Amino acid sequence: MILDRLENFRFYQGMHSGFAKAAEFLSKTDLQQLPTGRQEIDGDRLYVNVMEVDGHSREDAQLEYHRKYIDLQIVLSGDETMGWTALQDLPKDIPFDSEKDYALVKAPVSAWFPVKPGSFAVFFPQDAHAPCCGAGKIRKAVVKILL
């Protein structure tokens, strides 16, 4: 997991070829102007989903994880708190939707952290994450990067 300011994302480009393409897209795109929904960047290999959600409490949070994609979650407006738990600390019998590449589970969260507008969090397949906690509207962009 990575937590940083968006202007620093370029420093992570060498970690994965998709990060370089994502950094190029982010440098040329005003995320605030994108409509909600999926925007293609490089087909299923790299795309962004812009969403507006009502934040929910930590008590209502569910952890999610993915096997095929890395999540680059960028907060555009609102105050979001995200949770993290190592995948290895979750129960082993969680049903996984391979077609949609996710599993949801209600389980203890190991760490909570605020992600302010202009900041991002990167979650790898070993990172279960609980997004969208907070009060009020949250607008965010989730860049999906194929492993």
DSSP file (Angstrom, degrees, kcal/mol; ACC not computed):
  #  RESIDUE AA STRUCTURE BP1 BP2  ACC     N-H-->O    O-->H-N    N-H-->O    O-->H-N    TCO  KAPPA ALPHA  PHI   PSI    X-CA   Y-CA   Z-CA
    1    1 A M              0   0    0      0, 0.0     2,-0.4     0, 0.0   122,-0.2   0.000 360.0 360.0 360.0 143.1    0.0    0.0    0.0
    2    2 A I  E     -A  122   0A   0    120,-1.6   120,-2.4     2,-0.0     2,-0.4  -0.987 360.0-172.7-129.3 139.5    1.1    3.5   -0.8
    3    3 A L  E     +A  121   0A   0     -2,-0.4     2,-0.3   118,-0.2   118,-0.2  -0.992  30.7 122.8-131.9 125.1   -0.3    6.8    0.5
    4    4 A D  E     -A  120   0A   0    116,-2.0   116,-3.0    -2,-0.4     2,-0.3  -0.941  60.3 -72.5-163.5 179.2    1.0   10.1   -0.9
    5    5 A R  E >   -A  119   0A   0     -2,-0.3     3,-1.9   114,-0.3   114,-0.3  -0.645  43.1-120.3 -85.7 147.0    0.1   13.4   -2.6
    6    6 A L  G >  S+     0   0    0    112,-3.1     3,-2.0     1,-0.3     4,-0.3   0.842 110.1  64.2 -59.9 -36.0   -0.9   13.2   -6.3
    7    7 A E  G 3  S+     0   0    0    111,-0.4     3,-0.3     1,-0.3    -1,-0.3   0.686 101.6  53.6 -63.7 -14.2    1.9   15.5   -7.4
    8    8 A N  G X  S+     0   0    0     -3,-1.9     3,-1.9     1,-0.2     4,-0.3   0.446  76.8  97.9 -96.4  -1.2    4.3   12.8   -6.2
    9    9 A F  G X  S+     0   0    0     -3,-2.0     3,-2.2     1,-0.3     4,-0.2   0.831  71.0  69.5 -58.7 -31.1    2.8    9.9   -8.2
   10   10 A R  G >  S+     0   0    0     -4,-0.3     3,-1.3    -3,-0.3    -1,-0.3   0.779  87.3  66.4 -58.2 -26.2    5.5   10.3  -10.9
   11   11 A F  G <  S+     0   0    0     -3,-1.9    -1,-0.3     1,-0.2     3,-0.3   0.662  98.3  53.7 -69.6 -14.1    8.1    9.0   -8.4
   12   12 A Y  G X  S+     0   0    0     -3,-2.2     3,-2.0    -4,-0.3     4,-0.4   0.371  74.4 105.9-100.3   3.1    6.4    5.6   -8.5
   13   13 A Q  G X  S+     0   0    0     -3,-1.3     3,-0.9     1,-0.3     7,-0.5   0.797  73.0  59.6 -56.4 -33.2    6.4    5.1  -12.3
   14   14 A G  G 3  S+     0   0    0     -3,-0.3    -1,-0.3     1,-0.2     3,-0.1   0.590  87.3  76.3 -74.5  -9.5    9.2    2.5  -12.2
   15   15 A M  G <  S-     0   0    0     -3,-2.0     2,-0.3     1,-0.2    -1,-0.2   0.806 112.3  -0.6 -71.8 -29.1    7.2    0.1  -10.0
   16   16 A H    X>  -     0   0    0     -3,-0.9     3,-1.2    -4,-0.4     4,-1.0  -0.970  65.8-122.0-161.3 141.7    5.0   -1.1  -12.8
   17   17 A S  H 3> S+     0   0    0     -2,-0.3     4,-1.3     1,-0.3     3,-0.4   0.842 113.5  58.2 -60.1 -32.5    4.6   -0.4  -16.5
   18   18 A G  H 3> S+     0   0    0      1,-0.2     4,-2.3   128,-0.2    -1,-0.3   0.771  96.3  62.9 -67.8 -25.5    1.0    0.6  -15.9
   19   19 A F  H <> S+     0   0    0     -3,-1.2     4,-2.7    -6,-0.2    -1,-0.2   0.880 100.8  51.9 -66.6 -36.9    2.1    3.3  -13.4
   20   20 A A  H  X S+     0   0    0     -4,-1.0     4,-2.1    -7,-0.5    -1,-0.2   0.921 111.8  45.9 -65.0 -43.6    4.0    5.1  -16.1
   21   21 A K  H  X S+     0   0    0     -4,-1.3     4,-2.3     2,-0.2    -2,-0.2   0.889 113.2  50.2 -65.9 -38.7    0.9    5.1  -18.4
   22   22 A A  H  X S+     0   0    0     -4,-2.3     4,-2.8     2,-0.2    -2,-0.2   0.914 109.3  51.2 -64.8 -42.2   -1.3    6.2  -15.5
   23   23 A A  H  X S+     0   0    0     -4,-2.7     4,-2.0     2,-0.2    -2,-0.2   0.891 109.7  50.2 -63.0 -39.6    1.1    9.1  -14.6
   24   24 A E  H  X S+     0   0    0     -4,-2.1     4,-1.0     2,-0.2    -1,-0.2   0.937 112.3  47.1 -63.2 -46.4    1.0   10.2  -18.3
   25   25 A F  H >X S+     0   0    0     -4,-2.3     3,-0.8     1,-0.2     4,-0.7   0.929 112.7  49.4 -59.5 -46.4   -2.8   10.2  -18.2
   26   26 A L  H 3< S+     0   0    0     -4,-2.8     3,-0.4     1,-0.2    -1,-0.2   0.834 106.9  55.3 -65.4 -32.8   -2.9   12.0  -14.9
   27   27 A S  H 3< S+     0   0    0     -4,-2.0    -1,-0.2     1,-0.2    -2,-0.2   0.737 116.1  37.5 -71.9 -21.1   -0.5   14.7  -16.1
   28   28 A K  H << S+     0   0    0     -4,-1.0     2,-0.4    -3,-0.8    -1,-0.2   0.417 106.3  77.5-108.0  -0.9   -2.7   15.5  -19.1
   29   29 A T     <  -     0   0    0     -4,-0.7     2,-1.1    -3,-0.4     3,-0.1  -0.923  64.5-144.2-122.7 134.6   -6.2   15.2  -17.6
   30   30 A D    >>  -     0   0    0     -2,-0.4     3,-1.8     1,-0.2     4,-0.5  -0.814  17.8-166.3 -89.3  98.7   -8.2   17.4  -15.3
   31   31 A L  G >4 S+     0   0    0     -2,-1.1     3,-1.0     1,-0.3    -1,-0.2   0.793  82.9  65.3 -59.3 -29.1   -9.9   14.7  -13.2
   32   32 A Q  G 34 S+     0   0    0      1,-0.2    -1,-0.3    -3,-0.1    -2,-0.0   0.781 101.2  50.8 -64.4 -25.5  -12.4   17.3  -11.9
   33   33 A Q  G <4 S+     0   0    0     -3,-1.8    -1,-0.2     2,-0.1    -2,-0.2   0.558  85.5 105.2 -90.7  -9.2  -13.8   17.6  -15.4
   34   34 A L  S << S-     0   0    0     -3,-1.0     3,-0.1    -4,-0.5     2,-0.1  -0.490  72.2-122.5 -72.5 139.8  -14.3   13.9  -16.0
   35   35 A P        -     0   0    0      0, 0.0    15,-0.3     0, 0.0    -1,-0.1  -0.364  37.9 -88.4 -72.7 161.3  -17.9   12.7  -15.9
   36   36 A T  S    S+     0   0    0     13,-0.1    15,-0.2    -2,-0.1     2,-0.2  -0.348  90.0  49.1 -66.6 154.2  -18.8    9.9  -13.5
   37   37 A G  E    S-B   50   0A   0     13,-3.2    13,-2.4    -3,-0.1     2,-0.3  -0.538  98.3 -28.5 108.9-176.5  -18.4    6.4  -14.8
   38   38 A R  E     -B   49   0A   0     11,-0.2     2,-0.5    -2,-0.2    11,-0.2  -0.567  48.0-169.5 -82.1 134.3  -15.7    4.5  -16.6
   39   39 A Q  E     -B   48   0A   0      9,-3.2     9,-2.4    -2,-0.3     2,-0.2  -0.992  21.6-130.0-122.4 121.9  -13.2    6.3  -18.9
   40   40 A E  E     +B   47   0A   0     -2,-0.5     7,-0.2     7,-0.2     4,-0.1  -0.491  35.3 161.4 -72.5 136.8  -10.9    4.1  -21.1
   41   41 A I  E    S-     0   0A   0      5,-1.6     6,-0.2     2,-0.5    -1,-0.2   0.644  86.4  -7.6-114.9 -50.8   -7.2    4.8  -21.0
   42   42 A D  E >> S-B   46   0A   0      4,-3.2     3,-1.6     1,-0.6     4,-0.5  -0.407 102.1 -99.4-145.4  60.1   -5.8    1.6  -22.5
   43   43 A G  G >4 S-     0   0    0      1,-0.3     3,-0.6     2,-0.2    -1,-0.6  -0.272  89.6 -21.5  59.1-140.1   -8.7   -0.8  -22.7
   44   44 A D  G 34 S+     0   0    0      1,-0.2    -1,-0.3    -3,-0.1     3,-0.2   0.577 132.7  71.1 -77.4  -9.6   -9.0   -3.3  -19.9
   45   45 A R  G <4 S+     0   0    0     -3,-1.6   101,-2.7     1,-0.3     2,-0.3   0.818 116.3   5.7 -75.0 -29.8   -5.3   -2.8  -19.1
   46   46 A L  E << S+BC  42 145A   0     -3,-0.6    -4,-3.2    -4,-0.5    -5,-1.6  -0.882  76.0 143.4-159.0 119.1   -5.8    0.7  -17.7
   47   47 A Y  E     -BC  40 144A   0     97,-1.6    97,-3.3    -2,-0.3     2,-0.4  -0.966  33.9-130.6-150.7 165.9   -9.0    2.6  -17.0
   48   48 A V  E     -BC  39 143A   0     -9,-2.4    -9,-3.2    -2,-0.3     2,-0.5  -0.963   7.6-158.9-123.6 140.1  -10.4    5.1  -14.6
   49   49 A N  E     -BC  38 142A   0     93,-2.4    93,-2.5    -2,-0.4     2,-0.5  -0.969  10.8-159.0-117.1 114.1  -13.8    5.0  -12.8
   50   50 A V  E     +BC  37 141A   0    -13,-2.4   -13,-3.2    -2,-0.5     2,-0.3  -0.799  20.4 175.2 -93.9 132.2  -14.9    8.4  -11.5
   51   51 A M  E     - C   0 140A   0     89,-2.8    89,-2.6    -2,-0.5     2,-0.5  -0.969  30.0-153.9-140.1 152.4  -17.5    8.1   -8.8
   52   52 A E  E     + C   0 139A   0     -2,-0.3     2,-0.3    87,-0.2    87,-0.2  -0.994  31.0 168.9-122.8 121.7  -19.5   10.2   -6.4
   53   53 A V  E     - C   0 138A   0     85,-2.7    85,-2.9    -2,-0.5     2,-0.6  -0.898  39.2-113.1-131.8 157.4  -20.6    8.4   -3.2
   54   54 A D  E     - C   0 137A   0     -2,-0.3    83,-0.2    83,-0.2    80,-0.1  -0.825  43.3-120.1 -85.7 125.2  -22.0    9.2    0.2
   55   55 A G        -     0   0    0     81,-3.2    81,-0.3    -2,-0.6     2,-0.3  -0.263  30.0-157.3 -62.5 153.3  -19.5    8.4    2.8
   56   56 A H  B     -f  133   0B   0     76,-2.0    78,-2.0    79,-0.1    -1,-0.0  -0.817  22.5 -87.0-128.7 170.6  -20.3    5.8    5.4
   57   57 A S    >   -     0   0    0     -2,-0.3     3,-0.5    76,-0.2     4,-0.4  -0.269  32.1-115.9 -75.5 161.2  -19.2    5.0    8.9
   58   58 A R  G >  S+     0   0    0      1,-0.2     3,-1.1     2,-0.2    -1,-0.1   0.847 116.9  61.0 -61.6 -34.1  -16.2    2.8    9.8
   59   59 A E  G 3  S+     0   0    0      1,-0.3    -1,-0.2     3,-0.0    -2,-0.0   0.815 106.4  45.6 -64.9 -29.4  -18.7    0.4   11.4
   60   60 A D  G <  S+     0   0    0     -3,-0.5    -1,-0.3     2,-0.1    -2,-0.2   0.462  90.4 119.1 -90.2  -2.1  -20.4    0.0    8.0
   61   61 A A    <   -     0   0    0     -3,-1.1     2,-0.4    -4,-0.4    46,-0.2  -0.307  45.6-161.5 -69.8 146.1  -17.2   -0.5    6.1
   62   62 A Q        -     0   0    0     69,-0.2     2,-0.3    44,-0.1    44,-0.2  -0.976  18.5-125.4-121.8 141.6  -16.4   -3.7    4.2
   63   63 A L  E     -G  105   0B   0     42,-2.8    42,-2.4    -2,-0.4     2,-0.3  -0.636  29.4-172.3 -81.1 143.2  -12.9   -4.7    3.2
   64   64 A E  E     -GH 104 129B   0     65,-2.4    65,-2.7    -2,-0.3     2,-0.3  -0.931   5.5-177.3-129.7 157.2  -12.4   -5.5   -0.5
   65   65 A Y  E     -G  103   0B   0     38,-1.4    38,-1.3    -2,-0.3     2,-0.3  -0.983  10.7-149.1-151.0 163.3   -9.6   -6.9   -2.5
   66   66 A H        -     0   0    0     -2,-0.3    61,-0.1    61,-0.3    36,-0.1  -0.891   9.3-164.6-130.4 156.6   -8.6   -7.7   -6.1
   67   67 A R  S    S+     0   0    0     -2,-0.3    -1,-0.1    31,-0.1    35,-0.1   0.695  90.0  34.7-110.4 -32.4   -6.5  -10.3   -7.7
   68   68 A K  S    S+     0   0    0     33,-0.1    79,-2.8    30,-0.1     2,-0.3   0.678 112.5  54.6 -99.6 -20.1   -6.0   -8.9  -11.3
   69   69 A Y  E     -D  146   0A   0     77,-0.2     2,-0.4    32,-0.2    77,-0.2  -0.877  62.3-141.9-123.7 149.2   -5.9   -5.1  -10.7
   70   70 A I  E     -D  145   0A   0     75,-2.8    75,-2.5    -2,-0.3     2,-0.5  -0.878  27.6-137.2 -95.6 136.3   -4.0   -2.6   -8.7
   71   71 A D  E     -DE 144 123A   0     52,-2.4    52,-2.8    -2,-0.4     2,-0.6  -0.869  16.6-171.0 -98.4 125.4   -6.2    0.2   -7.4
   72   72 A L  E     -DE 143 122A   0     71,-2.5    71,-3.0    -2,-0.5     2,-0.6  -0.931  16.3-167.0-109.3 101.7   -5.0    3.8   -7.5
   73   73 A Q  E     -DE 142 121A   0     48,-3.1    48,-2.2    -2,-0.6     2,-0.5  -0.827   5.1-172.3-100.7 119.0   -7.6    5.7   -5.6
   74   74 A I  E     -DE 141 120A   0     67,-3.2    67,-2.6    -2,-0.6     2,-0.5  -0.941  16.5-142.0-115.1 121.7   -7.5    9.5   -5.9
   75   75 A V  E     +D  140   0A   0     44,-1.9    43,-2.5    -2,-0.5    44,-0.4  -0.729  21.5 175.2 -84.9 124.6   -9.7   11.7   -3.7
   76   76 A L  E     -     0   0A   0     63,-2.9     2,-0.3    -2,-0.5    64,-0.2   0.810  65.9  -6.8 -97.9 -39.4  -11.0   14.6   -5.7
   77   77 A S  E    S+D  139   0A   0     62,-2.0    62,-2.2    40,-0.1    -1,-0.4  -0.988 102.0  41.2-156.2 157.2  -13.3   16.2   -3.1
   78   78 A G  S    S-     0   0    0     -2,-0.3     2,-0.7    60,-0.2    60,-0.1  -0.172  86.1 -77.4  91.1 168.3  -14.7   15.4    0.3
   79   79 A D        -     0   0    0     56,-0.5     2,-0.4    58,-0.2    56,-0.4  -0.922  51.4-173.9-109.2 112.8  -12.9   13.9    3.3
   80   80 A E  E     -I  115   0B   0     35,-1.2    35,-3.4    -2,-0.7     2,-0.4  -0.847  13.7-160.6-108.9 141.3  -12.4   10.2    2.9
   81   81 A T  E     -IJ 114 133B   0     52,-3.3    52,-1.6    -2,-0.4     2,-0.3  -0.976  13.8-164.1-114.5 134.6  -11.0    7.8    5.4
   82   82 A M  E     -I  113   0B   0     31,-2.6    31,-2.3    -2,-0.4     2,-0.3  -0.883   5.6-146.4-118.3 151.0   -9.7    4.5    4.1
   83   83 A G  E     -IJ 112 130B   0     47,-1.8    47,-2.1    -2,-0.3     2,-0.4  -0.806   9.9-161.5-113.3 157.9   -8.9    1.3    6.0
   84   84 A W  E     +IJ 111 129B   0     27,-2.2    27,-1.8    -2,-0.3    26,-1.2  -0.998  13.5 168.6-140.7 141.3   -6.3   -1.3    5.3
   85   85 A T  E     - J   0 128B   0     43,-2.2    43,-2.4    -2,-0.4     2,-0.1  -0.971  41.5-106.7-145.9 138.7   -5.7   -4.9    6.4
   86   86 A A  E >   - J   0 127B   0     -2,-0.3     3,-2.1    41,-0.2     4,-0.3  -0.444  26.9-129.1 -63.6 135.2   -3.2   -7.4    5.0
   87   87 A L  G >  S+     0   0    0     39,-2.7     3,-1.9     1,-0.3    -1,-0.1   0.861 107.4  62.6 -53.8 -38.5   -4.9  -10.0    2.8
   88   88 A Q  G 3  S+     0   0    0     38,-0.3    -1,-0.3     1,-0.3    -2,-0.1   0.679  96.6  59.9 -64.5 -16.6   -3.2  -12.8    4.8
   89   89 A D  G <  S+     0   0    0     -3,-2.1    -1,-0.3     2,-0.1    -2,-0.2   0.458  89.8  89.9 -91.1  -0.7   -5.0  -11.6    7.9
   90   90 A L  S <  S-     0   0    0     -3,-1.9    17,-0.0    -4,-0.3     4,-0.0  -0.540  93.8 -85.0 -90.1 159.7   -8.5  -12.2    6.4
   91   91 A P    >   -     0   0    0      0, 0.0     3,-0.5     0, 0.0    -1,-0.1  -0.302  35.0-133.8 -57.8 149.7  -10.5  -15.4    6.6
   92   92 A K  T 3  S+     0   0    0      1,-0.2    -2,-0.0    -3,-0.1    -3,-0.0   0.599  93.7  66.4 -84.4 -12.2   -9.5  -17.9    3.9
   93   93 A D  T 3   +     0   0    0      2,-0.1    -1,-0.2     0, 0.0     3,-0.0  -0.010  64.1 138.3-103.9  29.8  -13.0  -18.9    2.8
   94   94 A I    <   -     0   0    0     -3,-0.5     2,-0.2     1,-0.1    11,-0.1  -0.602  58.7-116.9 -76.8 127.6  -14.2  -15.5    1.4
   95   95 A P        -     0   0    0      0, 0.0     2,-0.4     0, 0.0     9,-0.4  -0.456  31.8-155.9 -63.7 133.7  -16.2  -15.9   -1.9
   96   96 A F        -     0   0    0     -2,-0.2     2,-1.0     7,-0.1     7,-0.2  -0.953  12.7-143.1-118.0 130.8  -14.3  -14.2   -4.7
   97   97 A D  B  >> -K  102   0C   0      5,-2.7     5,-1.5    -2,-0.4     4,-1.1  -0.790  17.8-175.6 -91.5  98.0  -16.0  -12.9   -7.9
   98   98 A S  T  45S+     0   0    0     -2,-1.0    -1,-0.2     1,-0.2   -31,-0.1   0.841  79.9  55.7 -65.6 -34.1  -13.4  -13.7  -10.6
   99   99 A E  T  45S+     0   0    0      1,-0.2    -1,-0.2    -3,-0.1    -2,-0.1   0.913 119.4  30.9 -66.2 -42.0  -15.4  -12.0  -13.4
  100  100 A K  T  45S-     0   0    0      2,-0.2    -1,-0.2    -3,-0.1    -2,-0.2   0.467 106.7-130.0 -94.4  -3.2  -15.6   -8.7  -11.5
  101  101 A D  T  <5 +     0   0    0     -4,-1.1     2,-0.3     1,-0.2    -3,-0.2   0.932  65.5  98.1  55.0  56.4  -12.3   -9.2   -9.7
  102  102 A Y  B   < -K   97   0C   0     -5,-1.5    -5,-2.7   -36,-0.1     2,-0.3  -0.986  47.9-161.9-162.6 158.6  -13.3   -8.5   -6.2
  103  103 A A  E     -G   65   0B   0    -38,-1.3   -38,-1.4    -2,-0.3     2,-0.4  -0.982  13.4-153.8-135.7 146.9  -14.3   -9.9   -2.9
  104  104 A L  E     +G   64   0B   0     -9,-0.4     2,-0.3    -2,-0.3   -40,-0.2  -0.958  17.8 170.6-120.8 140.9  -16.0   -8.2    0.0
  105  105 A V  E     -G   63   0B   0    -42,-2.4   -42,-2.8    -2,-0.4     2,-0.8  -0.990  34.1-133.5-151.0 140.6  -15.8   -9.1    3.6
  106  106 A K        +     0   0    0     -2,-0.3   -44,-0.1   -44,-0.2    -2,-0.0  -0.861  56.2 133.0 -90.7 110.5  -16.8   -7.7    7.0
  107  107 A A        -     0   0    0     -2,-0.8    -2,-0.1   -46,-0.2   -17,-0.1  -0.959  61.6 -68.6-153.9 163.7  -13.6   -8.1    9.1
  108  108 A P        -     0   0    0      0, 0.0     2,-0.5     0, 0.0   -45,-0.0  -0.312  44.8-134.3 -61.2 141.3  -11.4   -6.1   11.4
  109  109 A V        -     0   0    0      1,-0.1   -24,-0.2   -24,-0.1     3,-0.1  -0.844   7.7-156.6 -97.5 131.3   -9.5   -3.2    9.9
  110  110 A S  S    S+     0   0    0    -26,-1.2     2,-0.3    -2,-0.5   -25,-0.2   0.849  73.6  10.9 -77.3 -35.6   -5.8   -3.0   10.9
  111  111 A A  E     -I   84   0B   0    -27,-1.8   -27,-2.2     2,-0.0     2,-0.4  -0.999  58.4-158.3-149.0 141.8   -5.2    0.7   10.2
  112  112 A W  E     +I   83   0B   0     -2,-0.3   -29,-0.2   -29,-0.2   -31,-0.0  -0.924  17.6 174.5-115.6 144.3   -7.3    3.7    9.3
  113  113 A F  E     -I   82   0B   0    -31,-2.3   -31,-2.6    -2,-0.4     2,-0.2  -0.988  30.1-117.4-151.5 141.5   -6.0    6.8    7.5
  114  114 A P  E     -I   81   0B   0      0, 0.0     2,-0.5     0, 0.0   -33,-0.3  -0.549  19.9-162.6 -76.4 142.2   -7.4   10.0    6.1
  115  115 A V  E     -I   80   0B   0    -35,-3.4   -35,-1.2    -2,-0.2     3,-0.1  -0.917  14.6-161.6-126.4 103.1   -7.0   10.6    2.4
  116  116 A K    >   -     0   0    0     -2,-0.5     3,-1.9     1,-0.2   -41,-0.3  -0.345  36.6 -74.2 -82.0 160.7   -7.6   14.3    1.7
  117  117 A P  T 3  S+     0   0    0      0, 0.0   -41,-0.2     0, 0.0    -1,-0.2  -0.297 123.7  31.7 -53.5 136.5   -8.4   15.8   -1.7
  118  118 A G  T 3  S+     0   0    0    -43,-2.5  -112,-3.1     1,-0.4  -111,-0.4   0.424 103.7 101.0  90.1   0.2   -5.3   15.8   -3.9
  119  119 A S  E <   -A    5   0A   0     -3,-1.9   -44,-1.9   -44,-0.4    -1,-0.4  -0.723  52.6-160.4-112.3 165.1   -4.0   12.6   -2.2
  120  120 A F  E     -AE   4  74A   0   -116,-3.0  -116,-2.0    -2,-0.2     2,-0.4  -0.954  10.7-152.8-141.3 160.6   -4.0    9.0   -3.4
  121  121 A A  E     -AE   3  73A   0    -48,-2.2   -48,-3.1    -2,-0.3     2,-0.5  -0.997  11.0-152.3-131.0 138.8   -3.7    5.5   -2.0
  122  122 A V  E     -AE   2  72A   0   -120,-2.4  -120,-1.6    -2,-0.4     2,-0.5  -0.949  10.1-166.8-111.2 128.7   -2.4    2.5   -4.0
  123  123 A F  E     - E   0  71A   0    -52,-2.8   -52,-2.4    -2,-0.5     6,-0.1  -0.971   2.3-162.4-119.6 123.3   -3.7   -0.9   -3.1
  124  124 A F    >   -     0   0    0     -2,-0.5     3,-2.6   -54,-0.2   -58,-0.2  -0.440  43.1 -90.1 -92.3 170.7   -2.0   -4.0   -4.4
  125  125 A P  T 3  S+     0   0    0      0, 0.0   -59,-0.1     0, 0.0   -57,-0.1   0.755 127.6  57.2 -57.3 -23.7   -3.6   -7.5   -4.5
  126  126 A Q  T 3  S+     0   0    0      1,-0.1   -39,-2.7   -61,-0.1     2,-0.7   0.461  93.7  85.0 -84.1   0.6   -2.2   -8.2   -1.0
  127  127 A D  E <   - J   0  86B   0     -3,-2.6     2,-0.4   -41,-0.2   -61,-0.3  -0.892  62.1-162.2-108.9 108.1   -3.9   -5.2    0.4
  128  128 A A  E     - J   0  85B   0    -43,-2.4   -43,-2.2    -2,-0.7     2,-0.4  -0.724  22.3-167.6 -80.4 138.4   -7.5   -5.5    1.5
  129  129 A H  E     -HJ  64  84B   0    -65,-2.7   -65,-2.4    -2,-0.4   -45,-0.2  -0.969  27.2-152.3-137.5 147.9   -9.0   -2.0    1.7
  130  130 A A  E     - J   0  83B   0    -47,-2.1   -47,-1.8    -2,-0.4     3,-0.3  -0.878  31.5-178.6-117.5  94.1  -12.1   -0.3    3.1
  131  131 A P  E     +     0   0B   0      0, 0.0   -69,-0.2     0, 0.0   -49,-0.1  -0.293  48.3  40.7 -88.2 174.0  -12.8    2.8    1.0
  132  132 A C  E     +     0   0B   0      1,-0.2   -76,-2.0   -77,-0.1     2,-0.4   0.694  66.0 148.8  67.9  26.4  -15.4    5.5    1.1
  133  133 A C  E     +fJ  56  81B   0    -52,-1.6   -52,-3.3    -3,-0.3     2,-0.3  -0.759  32.2  78.0 -88.7 138.4  -15.6    6.1    4.9
  134  134 A G  S    S-     0   0    0    -78,-2.0     2,-0.4    -2,-0.4   -54,-0.1  -0.884  78.1 -72.8 152.1 178.8  -16.5    9.6    5.9
  135  135 A A  S    S-     0   0    0    -56,-0.4   -56,-0.5    -2,-0.3   -79,-0.1  -0.879  87.2  -2.4-107.6 137.6  -19.3   12.1    6.2
  136  136 A G  S    S-     0   0    0     -2,-0.4   -81,-3.2   -81,-0.3     2,-0.2  -0.295 105.9 -16.7  85.1-169.4  -21.0   13.7    3.2
  137  137 A K  E     -C   54   0A   0    -83,-0.2     2,-0.4    -2,-0.1   -58,-0.2  -0.472  53.9-166.3 -75.9 139.9  -20.2   13.4   -0.5
  138  138 A I  E     -C   53   0A   0    -85,-2.9   -85,-2.7    -2,-0.2     2,-0.5  -0.998   2.2-165.4-125.8 127.2  -16.9   12.0   -1.7
  139  139 A R  E     +CD  52  77A   0    -62,-2.2   -63,-2.9    -2,-0.4   -62,-2.0  -0.959  23.7 158.9-111.4 130.3  -15.8   12.4   -5.3
  140  140 A K  E     -CD  51  75A   0    -89,-2.6   -89,-2.8    -2,-0.5     2,-0.5  -0.957  35.9-136.4-147.2 162.0  -13.0   10.2   -6.3
  141  141 A A  E     -CD  50  74A   0    -67,-2.6   -67,-3.2    -2,-0.3     2,-0.6  -0.992  15.0-161.6-121.5 127.8  -11.2    8.6   -9.3
  142  142 A V  E     -CD  49  73A   0    -93,-2.5   -93,-2.4    -2,-0.5     2,-0.6  -0.936   5.9-157.9-112.7 112.2  -10.1    5.0   -9.1
  143  143 A V  E     -CD  48  72A   0    -71,-3.0   -71,-2.5    -2,-0.6     2,-0.6  -0.788   8.7-150.8 -88.8 124.2   -7.5    4.1  -11.7
  144  144 A K  E     -CD  47  71A   0    -97,-3.3   -97,-1.6    -2,-0.6     2,-0.5  -0.871  11.9-169.0-100.5 122.0   -7.5    0.3  -12.4
  145  145 A I  E     -CD  46  70A   0    -75,-2.5   -75,-2.8    -2,-0.6   -99,-0.2  -0.947  18.6-132.1-117.5 115.6   -4.1   -1.0  -13.4
  146  146 A L  E       D   0  69A   0   -101,-2.7   -77,-0.2    -2,-0.5  -128,-0.2  -0.436 360.0 360.0 -67.7 134.3   -3.9   -4.6  -14.7
  147  147 A L              0   0    0    -79,-2.8    -1,-0.2    -2,-0.2   -78,-0.1   0.499 360.0 360.0 -66.1 360.0   -1.1   -6.6  -13.1
